[in-house]
Amino acid sequence: MKWCDESGVHTVHRHYVESIPADSGRWVLGVNVVRPHSSTTGVELATVPRHGRSTVVRLGTHEADLLHEAIREAVERIQRRAGRDDV
Ligand SMILES: [Zn+2]
């Protein structure tokens, strides 16, 4: 498997994992694995608006795990509430 998806000259190796359209297509959220030249491998979260500048946050694996847990918890709370509302 080719680890890096980047082409041309680059200093940060990057493997694209997922890109998720959000907020009625106003944003695309990108999740990548990154390996900067002089740093440890981590997760990159990119928020790309349809118009304007992208924001990129690099997370260590622990931080990415926390984000993953937080999003799962938020979704579960919504689903629990939806279940109660149905009763
Ligand atoms: Zn590369």
PDB file of the backbone (N, CA, C, O) and the ligand in Angstrom, with CONECT records:
HET     ZN  A 101       1
ATOM      1  N   MET A   1       0.852  -1.198   0.000  1.00  0.00           N
ATOM      2  CA  MET A   1       0.000   0.000   0.000  1.00  0.00           C
ATOM      3  C   MET A   1       0.879   1.236   0.000  1.00  0.00           C
ATOM      4  O   MET A   1       1.843   1.334   0.759  1.00  0.00           O
ATOM      5  N   LYS A   2       0.532   2.171  -0.858  1.00  0.00           N
ATOM      6  CA  LYS A   2       1.235   3.448  -0.865  1.00  0.00           C
ATOM      7  C   LYS A   2       0.756   4.263   0.334  1.00  0.00           C
ATOM      8  O   LYS A   2      -0.435   4.542   0.471  1.00  0.00           O
ATOM      9  N   TRP A   3       1.713   4.648   1.214  1.00  0.00           N
ATOM     10  CA  TRP A   3       1.292   5.321   2.441  1.00  0.00           C
ATOM     11  C   TRP A   3       0.805   6.735   2.155  1.00  0.00           C
ATOM     12  O   TRP A   3      -0.172   7.189   2.750  1.00  0.00           O
ATOM     13  N   CYS A   4       1.475   7.427   1.255  1.00  0.00           N
ATOM     14  CA  CYS A   4       1.246   8.865   1.100  1.00  0.00           C
ATOM     15  C   CYS A   4       0.409   9.138  -0.151  1.00  0.00           C
ATOM     16  O   CYS A   4       0.663   8.590  -1.223  1.00  0.00           O
ATOM     17  N   ASP A   5      -0.608  10.011   0.022  1.00  0.00           N
ATOM     18  CA  ASP A   5      -1.458  10.398  -1.104  1.00  0.00           C
ATOM     19  C   ASP A   5      -0.991  11.684  -1.774  1.00  0.00           C
ATOM     20  O   ASP A   5      -1.497  12.050  -2.835  1.00  0.00           O
ATOM     21  N   GLU A   6      -0.037  12.369  -1.165  1.00  0.00           N
ATOM     22  CA  GLU A   6       0.401  13.648  -1.733  1.00  0.00           C
ATOM     23  C   GLU A   6       1.273  13.397  -2.955  1.00  0.00           C
ATOM     24  O   GLU A   6       1.989  12.399  -3.043  1.00  0.00           O
ATOM     25  N   SER A   7       1.189  14.331  -3.892  1.00  0.00           N
ATOM     26  CA  SER A   7       2.058  14.246  -5.063  1.00  0.00           C
ATOM     27  C   SER A   7       2.953  15.481  -5.091  1.00  0.00           C
ATOM     28  O   SER A   7       2.695  16.464  -4.395  1.00  0.00           O
ATOM     29  N   GLY A   8       3.982  15.421  -5.884  1.00  0.00           N
ATOM     30  CA  GLY A   8       4.894  16.548  -5.985  1.00  0.00           C
ATOM     31  C   GLY A   8       5.772  16.657  -4.745  1.00  0.00           C
ATOM     32  O   GLY A   8       5.808  15.758  -3.905  1.00  0.00           O
ATOM     33  N   VAL A   9       6.479  17.780  -4.655  1.00  0.00           N
ATOM     34  CA  VAL A   9       7.372  17.986  -3.514  1.00  0.00           C
ATOM     35  C   VAL A   9       6.545  18.400  -2.308  1.00  0.00           C
ATOM     36  O   VAL A   9       5.738  19.326  -2.394  1.00  0.00           O
ATOM     37  N   HIS A  10       6.740  17.725  -1.192  1.00  0.00           N
ATOM     38  CA  HIS A  10       5.995  18.072   0.013  1.00  0.00           C
ATOM     39  C   HIS A  10       6.796  17.667   1.238  1.00  0.00           C
ATOM     40  O   HIS A  10       7.641  16.774   1.182  1.00  0.00           O
ATOM     41  N   THR A  11       6.512  18.344   2.350  1.00  0.00           N
ATOM     42  CA  THR A  11       7.235  18.055   3.585  1.00  0.00           C
ATOM     43  C   THR A  11       6.383  17.258   4.556  1.00  0.00           C
ATOM     44  O   THR A  11       6.911  16.631   5.475  1.00  0.00           O
ATOM     45  N   VAL A  12       5.070  17.276   4.362  1.00  0.00           N
ATOM     46  CA  VAL A  12       4.167  16.540   5.245  1.00  0.00           C
ATOM     47  C   VAL A  12       3.533  15.410   4.449  1.00  0.00           C
ATOM     48  O   VAL A  12       2.845  15.645   3.455  1.00  0.00           O
ATOM     49  N   HIS A  13       3.770  14.188   4.892  1.00  0.00           N
ATOM     50  CA  HIS A  13       3.123  13.048   4.238  1.00  0.00           C
ATOM     51  C   HIS A  13       1.707  12.919   4.772  1.00  0.00           C
ATOM     52  O   HIS A  13       1.456  13.105   5.962  1.00  0.00           O
ATOM     53  N   ARG A  14       0.794  12.599   3.879  1.00  0.00           N
ATOM     54  CA  ARG A  14      -0.619  12.679   4.248  1.00  0.00           C
ATOM     55  C   ARG A  14      -1.367  11.532   3.582  1.00  0.00           C
ATOM     56  O   ARG A  14      -1.200  11.265   2.392  1.00  0.00           O
ATOM     57  N   HIS A  15      -2.191  10.863   4.375  1.00  0.00           N
ATOM     58  CA  HIS A  15      -3.047   9.805   3.847  1.00  0.00           C
ATOM     59  C   HIS A  15      -4.498  10.217   4.079  1.00  0.00           C
ATOM     60  O   HIS A  15      -4.931  10.370   5.221  1.00  0.00           O
ATOM     61  N   TYR A  16      -5.234  10.392   3.006  1.00  0.00           N
ATOM     62  CA  TYR A  16      -6.619  10.844   3.123  1.00  0.00           C
ATOM     63  C   TYR A  16      -7.495   9.682   3.572  1.00  0.00           C
ATOM     64  O   TYR A  16      -7.506   8.631   2.932  1.00  0.00           O
ATOM     65  N   VAL A  17      -8.220   9.860   4.655  1.00  0.00           N
ATOM     66  CA  VAL A  17      -9.046   8.791   5.212  1.00  0.00           C
ATOM     67  C   VAL A  17     -10.513   8.990   4.843  1.00  0.00           C
ATOM     68  O   VAL A  17     -11.164   8.076   4.337  1.00  0.00           O
ATOM     69  N   GLU A  18     -11.025  10.190   5.100  1.00  0.00           N
ATOM     70  CA  GLU A  18     -12.452  10.422   4.886  1.00  0.00           C
ATOM     71  C   GLU A  18     -12.669  11.895   4.620  1.00  0.00           C
ATOM     72  O   GLU A  18     -11.964  12.743   5.168  1.00  0.00           O
ATOM     73  N   SER A  19     -13.641  12.202   3.782  1.00  0.00           N
ATOM     74  CA  SER A  19     -14.039  13.591   3.645  1.00  0.00           C
ATOM     75  C   SER A  19     -15.562  13.629   3.649  1.00  0.00           C
ATOM     76  O   SER A  19     -16.220  12.984   2.832  1.00  0.00           O
ATOM     77  N   ILE A  20     -16.109  14.406   4.595  1.00  0.00           N
ATOM     78  CA  ILE A  20     -17.522  14.331   4.946  1.00  0.00           C
ATOM     79  C   ILE A  20     -18.196  15.664   4.651  1.00  0.00           C
ATOM     80  O   ILE A  20     -17.863  16.667   5.282  1.00  0.00           O
ATOM     81  N   PRO A  21     -19.143  15.702   3.702  1.00  0.00           N
ATOM     82  CA  PRO A  21     -19.908  16.928   3.498  1.00  0.00           C
ATOM     83  C   PRO A  21     -20.785  17.183   4.722  1.00  0.00           C
ATOM     84  O   PRO A  21     -21.411  16.261   5.245  1.00  0.00           O
ATOM     85  N   ALA A  22     -20.829  18.449   5.181  1.00  0.00           N
ATOM     86  CA  ALA A  22     -21.571  18.772   6.391  1.00  0.00           C
ATOM     87  C   ALA A  22     -22.321  20.078   6.216  1.00  0.00           C
ATOM     88  O   ALA A  22     -22.008  20.888   5.343  1.00  0.00           O
ATOM     89  N   ASP A  23     -23.327  20.263   7.075  1.00  0.00           N
ATOM     90  CA  ASP A  23     -24.065  21.528   7.135  1.00  0.00           C
ATOM     91  C   ASP A  23     -24.617  21.900   5.751  1.00  0.00           C
ATOM     92  O   ASP A  23     -24.365  22.988   5.235  1.00  0.00           O
ATOM     93  N   SER A  24     -25.375  20.964   5.171  1.00  0.00           N
ATOM     94  CA  SER A  24     -25.997  21.160   3.859  1.00  0.00           C
ATOM     95  C   SER A  24     -24.973  21.520   2.782  1.00  0.00           C
ATOM     96  O   SER A  24     -25.247  22.323   1.890  1.00  0.00           O
ATOM     97  N   GLY A  25     -23.799  20.917   2.880  1.00  0.00           N
ATOM     98  CA  GLY A  25     -22.782  21.120   1.856  1.00  0.00           C
ATOM     99  C   GLY A  25     -21.985  22.395   2.000  1.00  0.00           C
ATOM    100  O   GLY A  25     -21.157  22.712   1.147  1.00  0.00           O
ATOM    101  N   ARG A  26     -22.231  23.140   3.086  1.00  0.00           N
ATOM    102  CA  ARG A  26     -21.464  24.374   3.269  1.00  0.00           C
ATOM    103  C   ARG A  26     -20.029  24.088   3.687  1.00  0.00           C
ATOM    104  O   ARG A  26     -19.143  24.923   3.505  1.00  0.00           O
ATOM    105  N   TRP A  27     -19.804  22.897   4.251  1.00  0.00           N
ATOM    106  CA  TRP A  27     -18.473  22.515   4.707  1.00  0.00           C
ATOM    107  C   TRP A  27     -18.150  21.118   4.213  1.00  0.00           C
ATOM    108  O   TRP A  27     -19.032  20.299   3.954  1.00  0.00           O
ATOM    109  N   VAL A  28     -16.876  20.880   4.095  1.00  0.00           N
ATOM    110  CA  VAL A  28     -16.386  19.513   3.988  1.00  0.00           C
ATOM    111  C   VAL A  28     -15.406  19.309   5.129  1.00  0.00           C
ATOM    112  O   VAL A  28     -14.490  20.107   5.326  1.00  0.00           O
ATOM    113  N   LEU A  29     -15.607  18.235   5.876  1.00  0.00           N
ATOM    114  CA  LEU A  29     -14.703  17.896   6.965  1.00  0.00           C
ATOM    115  C   LEU A  29     -13.785  16.778   6.488  1.00  0.00           C
ATOM    116  O   LEU A  29     -14.243  15.710   6.082  1.00  0.00           O
ATOM    117  N   GLY A  30     -12.516  17.034   6.544  1.00  0.00           N
ATOM    118  CA  GLY A  30     -11.551  16.040   6.098  1.00  0.00           C
ATOM    119  C   GLY A  30     -10.809  15.441   7.275  1.00  0.00           C
ATOM    120  O   GLY A  30     -10.416  16.147   8.204  1.00  0.00           O
ATOM    121  N   VAL A  31     -10.624  14.145   7.227  1.00  0.00           N
ATOM    122  CA  VAL A  31      -9.830  13.459   8.247  1.00  0.00           C
ATOM    123  C   VAL A  31      -8.670  12.762   7.537  1.00  0.00           C
ATOM    124  O   VAL A  31      -8.873  11.929   6.653  1.00  0.00           O
ATOM    125  N   ASN A  32      -7.480  13.111   7.932  1.00  0.00           N
ATOM    126  CA  ASN A  32      -6.288  12.537   7.308  1.00  0.00           C
ATOM    127  C   ASN A  32      -5.357  11.983   8.370  1.00  0.00           C
ATOM    128  O   ASN A  32      -5.393  12.401   9.528  1.00  0.00           O
ATOM    129  N   VAL A  33      -4.536  11.052   7.967  1.00  0.00           N
ATOM    130  CA  VAL A  33      -3.376  10.681   8.781  1.00  0.00           C
ATOM    131  C   VAL A  33      -2.202  11.472   8.242  1.00  0.00           C
ATOM    132  O   VAL A  33      -1.949  11.470   7.037  1.00  0.00           O
ATOM    133  N   VAL A  34      -1.478  12.153   9.133  1.00  0.00           N
ATOM    134  CA  VAL A  34      -0.353  12.965   8.693  1.00  0.00           C
ATOM    135  C   VAL A  34       0.933  12.509   9.352  1.00  0.00           C
ATOM    136  O   VAL A  34       0.954  12.045  10.492  1.00  0.00           O
ATOM    137  N   ARG A  35       1.988  12.656   8.601  1.00  0.00           N
ATOM    138  CA  ARG A  35       3.316  12.369   9.143  1.00  0.00           C
ATOM    139  C   ARG A  35       4.230  13.525   8.762  1.00  0.00           C
ATOM    140  O   ARG A  35       4.894  13.509   7.725  1.00  0.00           O
ATOM    141  N   PRO A  36       4.240  14.547   9.652  1.00  0.00           N
ATOM    142  CA  PRO A  36       5.126  15.682   9.375  1.00  0.00           C
ATOM    143  C   PRO A  36       6.578  15.231   9.371  1.00  0.00           C
ATOM    144  O   PRO A  36       6.936  14.202   9.945  1.00  0.00           O
ATOM    145  N   HIS A  37       7.398  16.029   8.708  1.00  0.00           N
ATOM    146  CA  HIS A  37       8.793  15.644   8.492  1.00  0.00           C
ATOM    147  C   HIS A  37       9.513  15.353   9.800  1.00  0.00           C
ATOM    148  O   HIS A  37      10.234  14.362   9.919  1.00  0.00           O
ATOM    149  N   SER A  38       9.308  16.239  10.793  1.00  0.00           N
ATOM    150  CA  SER A  38      10.090  16.109  12.026  1.00  0.00           C
ATOM    151  C   SER A  38       9.193  15.934  13.244  1.00  0.00           C
ATOM    152  O   SER A  38       9.515  16.408  14.334  1.00  0.00           O
ATOM    153  N   SER A  39       8.089  15.265  13.059  1.00  0.00           N
ATOM    154  CA  SER A  39       7.172  15.103  14.185  1.00  0.00           C
ATOM    155  C   SER A  39       6.540  13.718  14.107  1.00  0.00           C
ATOM    156  O   SER A  39       6.732  12.990  13.133  1.00  0.00           O
ATOM    157  N   THR A  40       5.787  13.365  15.141  1.00  0.00           N
ATOM    158  CA  THR A  40       5.185  12.037  15.158  1.00  0.00           C
ATOM    159  C   THR A  40       3.917  12.010  14.314  1.00  0.00           C
ATOM    160  O   THR A  40       3.306  13.048  14.061  1.00  0.00           O
ATOM    161  N   THR A  41       3.538  10.850  13.894  1.00  0.00           N
ATOM    162  CA  THR A  41       2.345  10.668  13.082  1.00  0.00           C
ATOM    163  C   THR A  41       1.110  11.030  13.897  1.00  0.00           C
ATOM    164  O   THR A  41       1.005  10.675  15.071  1.00  0.00           O
ATOM    165  N   GLY A  42       0.189  11.728  13.278  1.00  0.00           N
ATOM    166  CA  GLY A  42      -1.021  12.130  13.978  1.00  0.00           C
ATOM    167  C   GLY A  42      -2.207  12.188  13.035  1.00  0.00           C
ATOM    168  O   GLY A  42      -2.131  11.786  11.874  1.00  0.00           O
ATOM    169  N   VAL A  43      -3.309  12.703  13.572  1.00  0.00           N
ATOM    170  CA  VAL A  43      -4.546  12.840  12.821  1.00  0.00           C
ATOM    171  C   VAL A  43      -4.723  14.307  12.477  1.00  0.00           C
ATOM    172  O   VAL A  43      -4.476  15.188  13.301  1.00  0.00           O
ATOM    173  N   GLU A  44      -5.148  14.555  11.264  1.00  0.00           N
ATOM    174  CA  GLU A  44      -5.387  15.921  10.827  1.00  0.00           C
ATOM    175  C   GLU A  44      -6.869  16.091  10.561  1.00  0.00           C
ATOM    176  O   GLU A  44      -7.475  15.332   9.804  1.00  0.00           O
ATOM    177  N   LEU A  45      -7.445  17.110  11.201  1.00  0.00           N
ATOM    178  CA  LEU A  45      -8.846  17.439  10.979  1.00  0.00           C
ATOM    179  C   LEU A  45      -8.895  18.743  10.200  1.00  0.00           C
ATOM    180  O   LEU A  45      -8.411  19.773  10.669  1.00  0.00           O
ATOM    181  N   ALA A  46      -9.477  18.698   9.013  1.00  0.00           N
ATOM    182  CA  ALA A  46      -9.545  19.875   8.162  1.00  0.00           C
ATOM    183  C   ALA A  46     -11.004  20.290   7.996  1.00  0.00           C
ATOM    184  O   ALA A  46     -11.859  19.461   7.683  1.00  0.00           O
ATOM    185  N   THR A  47     -11.283  21.565   8.205  1.00  0.00           N
ATOM    186  CA  THR A  47     -12.614  22.101   7.940  1.00  0.00           C
ATOM    187  C   THR A  47     -12.493  23.007   6.720  1.00  0.00           C
ATOM    188  O   THR A  47     -11.806  24.028   6.743  1.00  0.00           O
ATOM    189  N   VAL A  48     -13.163  22.613   5.684  1.00  0.00           N
ATOM    190  CA  VAL A  48     -13.028  23.311   4.405  1.00  0.00           C
ATOM    191  C   VAL A  48     -14.374  23.922   4.034  1.00  0.00           C
ATOM    192  O   VAL A  48     -15.294  23.192   3.663  1.00  0.00           O
ATOM    193  N   PRO A  49     -14.513  25.261   4.125  1.00  0.00           N
ATOM    194  CA  PRO A  49     -15.773  25.896   3.741  1.00  0.00           C
ATOM    195  C   PRO A  49     -15.885  25.989   2.228  1.00  0.00           C
ATOM    196  O   PRO A  49     -14.884  25.982   1.511  1.00  0.00           O
ATOM    197  N   ARG A  50     -17.121  26.075   1.759  1.00  0.00           N
ATOM    198  CA  ARG A  50     -17.320  26.237   0.313  1.00  0.00           C
ATOM    199  C   ARG A  50     -16.670  27.532  -0.151  1.00  0.00           C
ATOM    200  O   ARG A  50     -16.104  27.596  -1.243  1.00  0.00           O
ATOM    201  N   HIS A  51     -16.753  28.558   0.681  1.00  0.00           N
ATOM    202  CA  HIS A  51     -16.084  29.819   0.404  1.00  0.00           C
ATOM    203  C   HIS A  51     -15.206  30.163   1.595  1.00  0.00           C
ATOM    204  O   HIS A  51     -15.620  29.992   2.741  1.00  0.00           O
ATOM    205  N   GLY A  52     -14.031  30.635   1.340  1.00  0.00           N
ATOM    206  CA  GLY A  52     -13.163  31.065   2.433  1.00  0.00           C
ATOM    207  C   GLY A  52     -12.048  30.087   2.715  1.00  0.00           C
ATOM    208  O   GLY A  52     -11.796  29.149   1.958  1.00  0.00           O
ATOM    209  N   ARG A  53     -11.399  30.337   3.815  1.00  0.00           N
ATOM    210  CA  ARG A  53     -10.171  29.628   4.108  1.00  0.00           C
ATOM    211  C   ARG A  53     -10.425  28.376   4.937  1.00  0.00           C
ATOM    212  O   ARG A  53     -11.309  28.339   5.792  1.00  0.00           O
ATOM    213  N   SER A  54      -9.642  27.375   4.664  1.00  0.00           N
ATOM    214  CA  SER A  54      -9.708  26.137   5.420  1.00  0.00           C
ATOM    215  C   SER A  54      -8.992  26.304   6.754  1.00  0.00           C
ATOM    216  O   SER A  54      -8.103  27.142   6.908  1.00  0.00           O
ATOM    217  N   THR A  55      -9.402  25.491   7.700  1.00  0.00           N
ATOM    218  CA  THR A  55      -8.707  25.408   8.980  1.00  0.00           C
ATOM    219  C   THR A  55      -8.231  23.974   9.159  1.00  0.00           C
ATOM    220  O   THR A  55      -8.959  23.022   8.877  1.00  0.00           O
ATOM    221  N   VAL A  56      -7.024  23.841   9.623  1.00  0.00           N
ATOM    222  CA  VAL A  56      -6.469  22.504   9.832  1.00  0.00           C
ATOM    223  C   VAL A  56      -5.965  22.406  11.259  1.00  0.00           C
ATOM    224  O   VAL A  56      -5.184  23.244  11.712  1.00  0.00           O
ATOM    225  N   VAL A  57      -6.413  21.385  11.961  1.00  0.00           N
ATOM    226  CA  VAL A  57      -5.949  21.131  13.318  1.00  0.00           C
ATOM    227  C   VAL A  57      -5.305  19.758  13.347  1.00  0.00           C
ATOM    228  O   VAL A  57      -5.889  18.773  12.897  1.00  0.00           O
ATOM    229  N   ARG A  58      -4.107  19.706  13.876  1.00  0.00           N
ATOM    230  CA  ARG A  58      -3.436  18.405  14.002  1.00  0.00           C
ATOM    231  C   ARG A  58      -3.603  17.886  15.413  1.00  0.00           C
ATOM    232  O   ARG A  58      -3.381  18.607  16.385  1.00  0.00           O
ATOM    233  N   LEU A  59      -3.991  16.647  15.514  1.00  0.00           N
ATOM    234  CA  LEU A  59      -4.269  16.019  16.797  1.00  0.00           C
ATOM    235  C   LEU A  59      -3.335  14.840  16.997  1.00  0.00           C
ATOM    236  O   LEU A  59      -3.042  14.092  16.064  1.00  0.00           O
ATOM    237  N   GLY A  60      -2.871  14.686  18.234  1.00  0.00           N
ATOM    238  CA  GLY A  60      -2.209  13.445  18.587  1.00  0.00           C
ATOM    239  C   GLY A  60      -3.237  12.333  18.659  1.00  0.00           C
ATOM    240  O   GLY A  60      -4.439  12.595  18.631  1.00  0.00           O
ATOM    241  N   THR A  61      -2.785  11.119  18.751  1.00  0.00           N
ATOM    242  CA  THR A  61      -3.747  10.005  18.746  1.00  0.00           C
ATOM    243  C   THR A  61      -4.654  10.057  19.974  1.00  0.00           C
ATOM    244  O   THR A  61      -5.827   9.693  19.889  1.00  0.00           O
ATOM    245  N   HIS A  62      -4.122  10.510  21.124  1.00  0.00           N
ATOM    246  CA  HIS A  62      -4.967  10.609  22.317  1.00  0.00           C
ATOM    247  C   HIS A  62      -6.033  11.682  22.130  1.00  0.00           C
ATOM    248  O   HIS A  62      -7.195  11.477  22.480  1.00  0.00           O
ATOM    249  N   GLU A  63      -5.640  12.810  21.587  1.00  0.00           N
ATOM    250  CA  GLU A  63      -6.610  13.885  21.339  1.00  0.00           C
ATOM    251  C   GLU A  63      -7.671  13.438  20.340  1.00  0.00           C
ATOM    252  O   GLU A  63      -8.853  13.737  20.504  1.00  0.00           O
ATOM    253  N   ALA A  64      -7.249  12.732  19.320  1.00  0.00           N
ATOM    254  CA  ALA A  64      -8.208  12.232  18.337  1.00  0.00           C
ATOM    255  C   ALA A  64      -9.172  11.249  18.975  1.00  0.00           C
ATOM    256  O   ALA A  64     -10.356  11.229  18.641  1.00  0.00           O
ATOM    257  N   ASP A  65      -8.670  10.437  19.889  1.00  0.00           N
ATOM    258  CA  ASP A  65      -9.523   9.505  20.622  1.00  0.00           C
ATOM    259  C   ASP A  65     -10.562  10.258  21.457  1.00  0.00           C
ATOM    260  O   ASP A  65     -11.732   9.877  21.491  1.00  0.00           O
ATOM    261  N   LEU A  66     -10.128  11.330  22.131  1.00  0.00           N
ATOM    262  CA  LEU A  66     -11.044  12.135  22.939  1.00  0.00           C
ATOM    263  C   LEU A  66     -12.135  12.745  22.058  1.00  0.00           C
ATOM    264  O   LEU A  66     -13.309  12.754  22.427  1.00  0.00           O
ATOM    265  N   LEU A  67     -11.739  13.250  20.896  1.00  0.00           N
ATOM    266  CA  LEU A  67     -12.708  13.838  19.970  1.00  0.00           C
ATOM    267  C   LEU A  67     -13.696  12.773  19.499  1.00  0.00           C
ATOM    268  O   LEU A  67     -14.901  13.016  19.427  1.00  0.00           O
ATOM    269  N   HIS A  68     -13.184  11.622  19.188  1.00  0.00           N
ATOM    270  CA  HIS A  68     -14.022  10.508  18.758  1.00  0.00           C
ATOM    271  C   HIS A  68     -15.040  10.150  19.839  1.00  0.00           C
ATOM    272  O   HIS A  68     -16.225   9.977  19.552  1.00  0.00           O
ATOM    273  N   GLU A  69     -14.570  10.039  21.083  1.00  0.00           N
ATOM    274  CA  GLU A  69     -15.459   9.708  22.197  1.00  0.00           C
ATOM    275  C   GLU A  69     -16.501  10.811  22.404  1.00  0.00           C
ATOM    276  O   GLU A  69     -17.669  10.516  22.656  1.00  0.00           O
ATOM    277  N   ALA A  70     -16.090  12.073  22.299  1.00  0.00           N
ATOM    278  CA  ALA A  70     -17.004  13.185  22.532  1.00  0.00           C
ATOM    279  C   ALA A  70     -18.106  13.205  21.480  1.00  0.00           C
ATOM    280  O   ALA A  70     -19.271  13.436  21.804  1.00  0.00           O
ATOM    281  N   ILE A  71     -17.749  12.967  20.234  1.00  0.00           N
ATOM    282  CA  ILE A  71     -18.746  12.977  19.172  1.00  0.00           C
ATOM    283  C   ILE A  71     -19.700  11.801  19.347  1.00  0.00           C
ATOM    284  O   ILE A  71     -20.909  11.934  19.160  1.00  0.00           O
ATOM    285  N   ARG A  72     -19.140  10.650  19.707  1.00  0.00           N
ATOM    286  CA  ARG A  72     -20.014   9.492  19.916  1.00  0.00           C
ATOM    287  C   ARG A  72     -20.978   9.744  21.079  1.00  0.00           C
ATOM    288  O   ARG A  72     -22.158   9.400  21.006  1.00  0.00           O
ATOM    289  N   GLU A  73     -20.454  10.352  22.157  1.00  0.00           N
ATOM    290  CA  GLU A  73     -21.300  10.660  23.310  1.00  0.00           C
ATOM    291  C   GLU A  73     -22.408  11.642  22.916  1.00  0.00           C
ATOM    292  O   GLU A  73     -23.559  11.468  23.317  1.00  0.00           O
ATOM    293  N   ALA A  74     -22.072  12.660  22.141  1.00  0.00           N
ATOM    294  CA  ALA A  74     -23.069  13.651  21.729  1.00  0.00           C
ATOM    295  C   ALA A  74     -24.155  12.993  20.880  1.00  0.00           C
ATOM    296  O   ALA A  74     -25.340  13.274  21.061  1.00  0.00           O
ATOM    297  N   VAL A  75     -23.759  12.129  19.965  1.00  0.00           N
ATOM    298  CA  VAL A  75     -24.740  11.446  19.118  1.00  0.00           C
ATOM    299  C   VAL A  75     -25.625  10.541  19.960  1.00  0.00           C
ATOM    300  O   VAL A  75     -26.833  10.468  19.739  1.00  0.00           O
ATOM    301  N   GLU A  76     -25.022   9.846  20.931  1.00  0.00           N
ATOM    302  CA  GLU A  76     -25.818   8.968  21.796  1.00  0.00           C
ATOM    303  C   GLU A  76     -26.815   9.763  22.623  1.00  0.00           C
ATOM    304  O   GLU A  76     -27.949   9.328  22.824  1.00  0.00           O
ATOM    305  N   ARG A  77     -26.394  10.930  23.103  1.00  0.00           N
ATOM    306  CA  ARG A  77     -27.336  11.763  23.866  1.00  0.00           C
ATOM    307  C   ARG A  77     -28.525  12.164  23.007  1.00  0.00           C
ATOM    308  O   ARG A  77     -29.665  12.132  23.471  1.00  0.00           O
ATOM    309  N   ILE A  78     -28.270  12.540  21.762  1.00  0.00           N
ATOM    310  CA  ILE A  78     -29.349  12.936  20.854  1.00  0.00           C
ATOM    311  C   ILE A  78     -30.276  11.756  20.609  1.00  0.00           C
ATOM    312  O   ILE A  78     -31.499  11.899  20.604  1.00  0.00           O
ATOM    313  N   GLN A  79     -29.677  10.588  20.407  1.00  0.00           N
ATOM    314  CA  GLN A  79     -30.502   9.409  20.125  1.00  0.00           C
ATOM    315  C   GLN A  79     -31.316   9.004  21.338  1.00  0.00           C
ATOM    316  O   GLN A  79     -32.468   8.594  21.193  1.00  0.00           O
ATOM    317  N   ARG A  80     -30.737   9.111  22.550  1.00  0.00           N
ATOM    318  CA  ARG A  80     -31.500   8.798  23.761  1.00  0.00           C
ATOM    319  C   ARG A  80     -32.672   9.748  23.900  1.00  0.00           C
ATOM    320  O   ARG A  80     -33.785   9.332  24.223  1.00  0.00           O
ATOM    321  N   ARG A  81     -32.419  11.034  23.654  1.00  0.00           N
ATOM    322  CA  ARG A  81     -33.480  12.037  23.764  1.00  0.00           C
ATOM    323  C   ARG A  81     -34.568  11.753  22.716  1.00  0.00           C
ATOM    324  O   ARG A  81     -35.758  11.832  23.021  1.00  0.00           O
ATOM    325  N   ALA A  82     -34.166  11.430  21.506  1.00  0.00           N
ATOM    326  CA  ALA A  82     -35.132  11.135  20.458  1.00  0.00           C
ATOM    327  C   ALA A  82     -35.983   9.948  20.859  1.00  0.00           C
ATOM    328  O   ALA A  82     -37.188   9.939  20.608  1.00  0.00           O
ATOM    329  N   GLY A  83     -35.376   8.941  21.482  1.00  0.00           N
ATOM    330  CA  GLY A  83     -36.117   7.774  21.930  1.00  0.00           C
ATOM    331  C   GLY A  83     -37.166   8.149  22.967  1.00  0.00           C
ATOM    332  O   GLY A  83     -38.288   7.644  22.936  1.00  0.00           O
ATOM    333  N   ARG A  84     -36.791   9.047  23.896  1.00  0.00           N
ATOM    334  CA  ARG A  84     -37.748   9.458  24.926  1.00  0.00           C
ATOM    335  C   ARG A  84     -38.902  10.243  24.301  1.00  0.00           C
ATOM    336  O   ARG A  84     -40.058  10.079  24.692  1.00  0.00           O
ATOM    337  N   ASP A  85     -38.576  11.100  23.325  1.00  0.00           N
ATOM    338  CA  ASP A  85     -39.612  11.925  22.729  1.00  0.00           C
ATOM    339  C   ASP A  85     -40.648  11.069  21.995  1.00  0.00           C
ATOM    340  O   ASP A  85     -41.810  11.450  21.860  1.00  0.00           O
ATOM    341  N   ASP A  86     -40.196   9.903  21.526  1.00  0.00           N
ATOM    342  CA  ASP A  86     -41.119   9.047  20.790  1.00  0.00           C
ATOM    343  C   ASP A  86     -42.153   8.408  21.711  1.00  0.00           C
ATOM    344  O   ASP A  86     -43.240   8.036  21.271  1.00  0.00           O
ATOM    345  N   VAL A  87     -41.805   8.281  23.006  1.00  0.00           N
ATOM    346  CA  VAL A  87     -42.701   7.569  23.926  1.00  0.00           C
ATOM    347  C   VAL A  87     -43.930   8.427  24.226  1.00  0.00           C
ATOM    348  O   VAL A  87     -44.806   8.006  24.982  1.00  0.00           O
TER     349      VAL A  87
HETATM  350 ZN    ZN A 101       4.559  11.918   1.104  1.00  0.00          ZN2+
END
